[in-house]
Amino acid sequence: GHQIFTREGNTTTENRAQEPPRKKMCNIMNVAIDHNNQGVDLLEKGLNGKALLEFKKSAQMMYSITQELKAKGTVIEPETSTTTCSTTQTSIATGNPFIRSTPILMSCSDNTTASCTIESATVLINMALCYHLDSLRPNCMEDAMENAVTLYDMAYSLGLQINEDVRAHHVILTALNNLGQIQHGLGNFAKSRLYFEDLSTYVMFLGQDGAGDTVSDRHEFMFNSMVLRNPNTSAAAA
């Protein structure tokens, strides 16, 4: 198991309404982070439906924070503001070694921020993984795979917006890897190759620097990008 980062004494909705905007947003951010981390815990227990509800709550709160930050041009003040992100170090068993199935936890740090882009990207990648894992089940939702693709794309786009933030690296790598795997599994080999080429390029771009992932992680991504190719092309080359 892993530690779930929670905050004690979250204020009620009524109390939040009376708080200064910066502190109010800070408290909302903490609750959103709690929902994400509860979702990670549930996902690791195989309770995908309940996990998805937690991720959706978190995403909705992140969206409201983003809109308020854009509208008022304010920042989220310290006390509990931006986050550090870390994987749980435990991949969820999928039966497919090419799927990157490690959800991301968040915890608060003490830096002022004018956006919650990394937090939003983190929740989206966890939601995408939730749908992706569900699509592997016999009686999955019809649109599970489609939802996973959409959310991976959204998380990837947000990650690119903050590419200089090392916390975004894991989001970008996971999104590209899993999008490539999905398209390969669907037989869309040309589309899959585009994702894996972007993945290998990004790994090379990162070099040995980074946070939230290790050299062995990057070797795994590179391996996937080399192995998952059009089987017909591979056979012809042989």
NUZA-303366 format. One line per field, with one value per residue: residue number from 1; y, x, z of N, C-alpha, C in turn; residue in one letter. Coordinates in steps of 0.001 Angstrom, whole numbers. Each point is the difference from the previous one (the first is absolute). Last residue first. Layout:
! residues N
resi: (NUM|...)
n_yy: (Y|...)
n_xx: (X|...)
n_zz: (Z|...)
ca_yy: (Y|...)
ca_xx: (X|...)
ca_zz: (Z|...)
c_yy: (Y|...)
c_xx: (X|...)
c_zz: (Z|...)
resn: (a|...)
//
This chain:
! residues 238
resi: (238|237|236|235|234|233|232|231|230|229|228|227|226|225|224|223|222|221|220|219|218|217|216|215|214|213|212|211|210|209|208|207|206|205|204|203|202|201|200|199|198|197|196|195|194|193|192|191|190|189|188|187|186|185|184|183|182|181|180|179|178|177|176|175|174|173|172|171|170|169|168|167|166|165|164|163|162|161|160|159|158|157|156|155|154|153|152|151|150|149|148|147|146|145|144|143|142|141|140|139|138|137|136|135|134|133|132|131|130|129|128|127|126|125|124|123|122|121|120|119|118|117|116|115|114|113|112|111|110|109|108|107|106|105|104|103|102|101|100|99|98|97|96|95|94|93|92|91|90|89|88|87|86|85|84|83|82|81|80|79|78|77|76|75|74|73|72|71|70|69|68|67|66|65|64|63|62|61|60|59|58|57|56|55|54|53|52|51|50|49|48|47|46|45|44|43|42|41|40|39|38|37|36|35|34|33|32|31|30|29|28|27|26|25|24|23|22|21|20|19|18|17|16|15|14|13|12|11|10|9|8|7|6|5|4|3|2|1)
n_yy: (-9786|3948|-342|-337|3949|2623|-1194|1230|5001|2130|471|-436|3919|3024|-1621|411|4114|968|-1796|2135|3532|-902|-636|3734|2810|3511|3682|3997|1647|-493|-1924|555|2317|-456|-4315|-1808|1383|-2101|-4105|170|1015|-3479|-2825|1298|-841|-4414|-1546|718|-3042|-4225|-1905|-3619|-598|-40|3436|4200|641|882|4360|3090|-180|2135|4718|1912|-153|3161|4405|743|219|4086|4183|1984|3027|4785|2528|-401|1605|-68|-4510|-2891|12|-2698|-4622|-1496|-660|-4002|-3867|-581|-1824|-4686|-2747|-543|-3260|-4452|-1284|-580|-3480|-2439|-4708|-5133|-2964|2479|3433|4749|2449|2177|4270|3657|1942|2755|4502|2963|1701|3600|4272|2345|2384|4213|3773|1962|2801|4462|4223|5542|3808|-499|-661|-3325|-3961|-5357|-5090|-4619|-4631|-4695|-3807|-5156|-4169|-3292|-544|-3862|-3836|-4739|-2827|-1939|2608|2173|4142|2514|2986|3800|4371|4963|5411|5924|5156|5162|5140|2617|1410|3153|4284|2160|950|3808|3544|1965|-624|-3273|-4207|-2869|-2433|-3961|-3917|-2433|-3002|-4236|-3370|-2548|-3647|-3980|-2985|-2978|-3823|-3696|-3022|-3265|-3824|-3690|-3273|-3389|-3461|-3428|-2798|1245|3782|3878|2663|3186|4030|3347|2925|3725|3794|2864|3183|4061|3451|2654|3542|4015|3153|3068|3812|3589|3146|3330|3864|3221|1364|-1439|-1543|-3783|-4288|-1975|-2572|-4429|-2713|-1569|-3322|-2973|-3279|-2787|-3911|-4081|-5268|-4405|-5174|-5802)
n_xx: (11848|-2483|-4674|-2502|-971|-3572|-4287|-1491|392|1624|2279|4192|2695|-1619|36|3989|1023|-1862|2160|3810|-628|-548|3841|2268|-3269|-4103|-1865|3204|4934|4454|3199|-1598|-3460|-1273|-792|-4242|-3316|-336|-2253|-4725|-2112|-594|-3639|-4302|-865|-1080|-4478|-2792|234|-2156|-4770|-2616|-1332|3277|3206|-1153|446|4304|1789|-1368|2129|4301|81|-1230|3103|3530|-995|-499|3863|2458|-939|2100|3749|-232|126|-3589|-4896|-3376|-663|-2910|-4613|-1483|-500|-3936|-3756|-253|-1411|-4600|-2552|205|-2600|-4570|-1269|-289|-3956|-4890|-3293|229|1092|788|3839|4690|3291|-881|693|4094|493|-2070|2354|3669|-811|-416|3926|2093|-1835|1258|4023|158|-1378|3088|3281|-1278|-1649|1524|2419|3114|3762|2041|1074|-2183|-2966|-1592|-1764|253|-833|95|1188|387|1500|538|1581|-274|-4585|-2984|-905|1415|2346|4308|3152|2230|-2321|769|187|231|-1066|-2194|-2400|-1696|-406|2003|935|-2376|-2164|-1731|-2457|-3019|-4781|-2157|2327|13|-3919|-801|2243|-1752|-3475|1135|1426|-3265|-1840|2539|-190|-3574|254|2514|-2093|-2827|1995|1087|-3224|-523|3352|2413|3919|3946|2655|-2512|-1352|3038|446|-3218|440|2634|-1955|-2641|2163|1327|-3131|-597|2999|-718|-2981|1619|2242|-2547|-1521|2931|430|-3653|-1933|-3907|-4581|-2092|1134|-2466|-3791|609|3182|4978|4077|3160|4024|2194|2910|2551|1599|3542|943|668)
n_zz: (-41806|-429|-345|3958|2343|-1510|1372|4377|2044|4443|5097|2331|1161|3323|4479|2434|1981|4210|3734|1628|2920|4592|2527|1770|2940|2179|2207|-1041|-2902|-3883|-3194|-5045|-2953|-4578|-1720|610|-2990|-4207|-216|-218|-4089|-2972|762|-1605|-4510|-1325|178|-3654|-3518|562|1490|2048|4745|3466|-316|1703|4670|1733|-280|3201|4138|466|416|4180|3587|147|1490|4649|2653|106|2500|3858|-352|-2555|-4000|-3188|-352|-3297|-1434|2381|-1012|-3516|874|2058|-2729|-2488|2230|501|-3617|-601|2819|-936|-3121|1481|2302|-1381|727|4793|2179|1013|-148|1186|-914|138|4067|791|-1834|2193|3519|-1081|-945|3619|1857|-2155|847|3937|-125|-2149|2460|2946|-1801|-990|2473|1150|1543|4859|4570|3806|3281|-260|-395|-2618|-3274|-3597|-4141|-2900|-3443|-3973|-5527|-3939|-2425|1490|1127|3081|4169|5337|2543|2372|3417|1926|157|-2159|127|442|2419|350|1630|3725|5419|2571|-3521|-4269|-5023|-3586|-3925|-3598|-1548|-2968|-354|3731|857|-2453|1406|3631|-795|-1720|2942|2153|-2303|-113|3694|264|-2642|1526|2944|-1851|-1863|2745|885|-3185|-199|3276|1190|2722|-1108|-881|3653|1692|-2398|682|3617|-675|-2195|2610|2715|-1913|-240|3813|646|-2397|1689|3125|-1625|-1612|3131|1466|-2602|98|4818|3269|952|-2083|1757|3538|-1012|-1494|3224|1568|1617|2840|-697|-4273|-3109|-3159|30|-478|-1127|-679)
ca_yy: (-1235|327|197|-1311|-735|591|-385|-1381|-724|444|62|-1320|-803|711|-80|-1392|-180|727|-743|-1165|485|327|-1283|-446|-420|-1217|-779|-344|-153|872|-627|-438|113|1421|459|-644|713|1323|-207|-473|1173|822|-573|224|1436|318|-454|982|1254|-55|1267|-268|148|-1047|-1261|-21|-130|-1378|-884|283|-696|-1452|-441|246|-975|-1324|-33|121|-1299|-1026|-307|-823|-1417|-506|319|-954|237|1425|756|-235|811|1409|256|43|1233|1129|-34|526|1435|701|-62|966|1338|217|77|1105|46|1015|1403|745|-609|-940|-1341|-500|-512|-1274|-944|-463|-680|-1343|-731|-342|-1049|-1236|-509|-609|-1207|-1041|-407|-743|-1317|-811|-1363|-965|722|-352|729|1000|1365|643|1445|531|1391|667|1042|1284|514|-40|670|1090|1235|669|530|-1113|149|-1128|-828|-50|-1315|-983|-860|-1226|-1195|-1186|-884|-1380|-891|521|-1292|-600|-1093|361|-817|-1155|-147|232|1035|1146|710|577|1141|1081|538|791|1218|865|604|1036|1092|736|758|1071|987|773|874|1042|975|831|948|879|1013|598|-554|-1094|-1075|-611|-867|-1118|-871|-722|-1056|-1030|-705|-847|-1144|-921|-626|-991|-1114|-793|-791|-1074|-915|-849|-847|-1107|-798|-834|750|112|1182|1180|369|688|1293|894|-262|871|771|1206|8|1207|672|1328|912|1045|1268|1196)
ca_xx: (690|1408|580|106|1063|1269|187|493|-914|-1|-1369|-617|714|-25|-1335|-215|746|-714|-1244|400|219|-1300|-606|641|1387|267|-1220|-533|-1433|-609|75|1331|158|54|1339|932|-111|610|1453|442|3|1115|1232|77|187|1413|760|-276|646|1446|348|469|-1132|-973|582|-121|-1415|-431|614|-686|-1287|144|491|-1025|-1083|492|227|-1300|-666|650|-805|-1142|378|-257|1187|1059|923|-78|859|1391|298|-16|1214|1096|-142|319|1452|618|-280|763|1415|219|-87|1233|1140|853|227|-833|355|-1263|-974|-895|580|-225|-1368|-53|839|-779|-1176|433|242|-1316|-559|732|-419|-1323|144|572|-1039|-1014|568|132|-3|-762|-1068|-183|-1111|326|-200|1259|162|71|400|-450|821|-689|343|-1189|563|-803|288|1202|669|132|-908|75|-1196|-839|-578|1076|-171|-717|834|-659|1025|196|242|-336|-90|-720|523|1042|-262|872|567|1428|402|-909|6|1333|106|-854|601|1165|-530|-532|1151|522|-979|98|1246|-170|-904|765|921|-808|-356|1180|109|-1170|120|-1336|-850|-776|936|415|-1083|-107|1160|-228|-966|747|906|-830|-473|1138|146|-1081|300|1070|-645|-743|973|476|-1111|-70|1218|55|597|1447|380|-574|821|1197|-412|-309|-1273|-1100|-429|-761|-920|104|-1261|208|-920|-632|710|-823)
ca_zz: (378|187|-1323|-627|692|-418|-1397|-58|-879|-1393|-525|-176|-993|-1280|-576|-409|-1243|-1053|-277|-781|-1364|-594|-378|-1242|150|-748|-117|1312|171|993|1326|409|1451|354|-374|934|1274|-154|-4|1312|892|-461|539|1448|207|-239|1157|1051|-411|205|-677|-1354|-914|309|-463|-1464|-368|274|-985|-1268|31|22|-1314|-1013|165|-372|-1448|-670|145|-814|-1184|413|-10|1346|786|-281|1119|365|-911|361|1188|-415|-778|974|781|-887|-187|1227|137|-1040|375|1080|-604|-759|913|-402|-1448|-631|216|-77|-927|670|-97|-1367|-92|714|-742|-1157|552|376|-1242|-564|861|-326|-1307|155|817|-862|-949|760|292|-1203|555|-795|-692|-1398|-602|-1013|487|367|-19|1358|159|1219|606|244|1323|864|1181|563|-730|515|-1194|-932|-1146|-929|129|-1194|-248|-96|1165|-315|34|-524|-529|410|-1119|-1322|-678|1110|823|958|1180|181|1338|-54|953|50|-1278|-182|913|-503|-1225|417|612|-1061|-686|895|24|-1266|3|994|-598|-983|735|644|-1035|-264|1121|-37|-1048|61|-1045|585|327|-1268|-460|932|-229|-1252|342|705|-911|-866|791|111|-1323|-96|909|-601|-1047|661|580|-1090|-432|957|-130|-1205|-1093|3|771|-645|-1142|468|547|-1119|-638|374|-1157|272|1134|811|281|566|-666|811|-23|0)
c_yy: (-886|-1238|286|103|-1348|-767|512|-472|-1431|-778|645|72|-1301|-788|632|-148|-1411|-182|676|-813|-1119|382|206|-1309|-384|-295|-1235|-778|-331|-328|839|-691|-395|180|1468|460|-591|746|1326|-143|-378|1272|745|-506|316|1474|382|-342|1072|1288|211|1246|-290|29|-1146|-1280|-111|-220|-1438|-885|281|-697|-1520|-522|158|-1059|-1393|-160|1|-1336|-1158|-410|-921|-1509|-477|246|-957|346|1490|795|-157|924|1472|327|148|1323|1180|-43|602|1512|781|40|1088|1393|314|132|1051|96|930|1486|822|-529|-1061|-1406|-616|-625|-1383|-1066|-564|-820|-1444|-838|-433|-1159|-1300|-613|-714|-1324|-1131|-526|-846|-1386|-980|-1331|-936|795|-378|687|1081|1460|420|1487|345|1458|614|956|1345|446|217|576|1190|1338|804|428|-1218|142|-1102|-913|61|-1403|-1061|-856|-1206|-1185|-1260|-598|-1383|-987|341|-1426|-315|-1223|210|-789|-1203|-89|298|1137|1287|819|685|1249|1186|676|910|1314|970|703|1147|1189|873|898|1171|1090|878|983|1139|1100|935|1061|995|1166|544|-642|-1208|-1162|-724|-999|-1242|-962|-847|-1135|-1168|-792|-951|-1243|-1018|-743|-1099|-1212|-909|-898|-1189|-1037|-951|-972|-1209|-893|-914|906|240|1284|1278|467|807|1388|980|-383|815|822|1311|-40|1196|678|1350|822|989|1242)
c_xx: (198|812|1486|671|233|1163|1332|248|518|-1044|-14|-1378|-731|700|-43|-1360|-191|694|-800|-1232|460|183|-1382|-622|567|1488|169|-1287|-388|-1464|-666|-52|1393|260|192|1423|944|3|739|1522|521|114|1238|1329|133|288|1464|785|-179|711|1510|310|388|-1213|-974|592|-154|-1441|-449|570|-857|-1351|108|440|-1059|-1101|434|171|-1357|-732|573|-868|-1146|273|-134|1257|1186|988|-1|957|1460|323|93|1316|1145|-49|446|1523|731|-174|850|1465|246|33|1293|1254|1023|352|-1021|227|-1276|-1058|-899|548|-262|-1386|-55|763|-878|-1166|392|151|-1386|-502|716|-465|-1332|117|492|-1091|-996|538|104|-38|-804|-1148|-111|-1254|399|-289|1422|305|62|437|-692|866|-671|297|-1157|709|-825|294|1216|657|2|-1037|61|-1193|-902|-523|1092|-73|-837|947|-733|1291|368|269|-362|-269|-919|524|1164|-479|937|676|1496|540|-812|77|1357|126|-797|632|1136|-512|-474|1209|494|-949|115|1227|-242|-863|805|892|-829|-336|1194|70|-1151|-68|-1409|-941|-692|948|367|-1069|-85|1132|-293|-886|681|871|-832|-393|1138|95|-1047|327|1030|-721|-696|988|451|-1115|-23|1231|177|490|1507|428|-494|867|1213|-367|-216|-1265|-1232|-343|-771|-1028|252|-1351|141|-932|-766|855)
c_zz: (-1211|338|89|-1364|-666|604|-543|-1432|-154|-783|-1387|-659|-332|-1107|-1385|-674|-548|-1352|-1105|-394|-920|-1457|-611|-473|-1351|130|-863|-224|1421|174|1080|1349|453|1494|381|-278|1038|1320|-149|44|1386|845|-494|553|1497|229|-137|1266|1073|-388|121|-803|-1447|-915|223|-590|-1510|-428|168|-1103|-1228|-112|-68|-1368|-1085|71|-454|-1507|-705|57|-797|-1178|411|8|1449|838|-104|1109|331|-866|417|1168|-390|-701|997|769|-870|-61|1191|131|-995|427|1043|-616|-745|869|-396|-1481|-635|243|-179|-980|617|-192|-1375|-99|645|-786|-1126|537|302|-1257|-474|849|-360|-1316|168|740|-901|-930|779|296|-1163|737|-886|-590|-1468|-509|-1000|306|330|-69|1477|-8|1217|809|220|1425|964|1211|490|-668|459|-1298|-911|-1106|-1055|264|-1222|-267|77|1249|-373|90|-420|-498|493|-1106|-1419|-426|1177|747|951|1211|39|1353|-10|851|74|-1284|-137|862|-525|-1210|464|575|-1076|-613|870|-32|-1248|18|953|-640|-965|755|578|-993|-200|1097|-22|-987|-12|-1012|627|248|-1295|-447|886|-313|-1235|503|712|-975|-848|790|10|-1320|-85|866|-675|-1015|653|502|-1098|-381|927|-81|-1208|-1116|-21|691|-649|-1156|466|497|-1135|-733|362|-1219|25|1100|886|182|679|-857|851|0)
resn: (a|a|a|a|s|t|n|p|n|r|l|v|m|s|n|f|m|f|e|h|r|d|s|v|t|d|g|a|g|d|q|g|l|f|m|v|y|t|s|l|d|e|f|y|l|r|s|k|a|f|n|g|l|g|h|q|i|q|g|l|n|n|l|a|t|l|i|v|h|h|a|r|v|d|e|n|i|q|l|g|l|s|y|a|m|d|y|l|t|v|a|n|e|m|a|d|e|m|c|n|p|r|l|s|d|l|h|y|c|l|a|m|n|i|l|v|t|a|s|e|i|t|c|s|a|t|t|n|d|s|c|s|m|l|i|p|t|s|r|i|f|p|n|g|t|a|i|s|t|q|t|t|s|c|t|t|t|s|t|e|p|e|i|v|t|g|k|a|k|l|e|q|t|i|s|y|m|m|q|a|s|k|k|f|e|l|l|a|k|g|n|l|g|k|e|l|l|d|v|g|q|n|n|h|d|i|a|v|n|m|i|n|c|m|k|k|r|p|p|e|q|a|r|n|e|t|t|t|n|g|e|r|t|f|i|q|h|g)
//
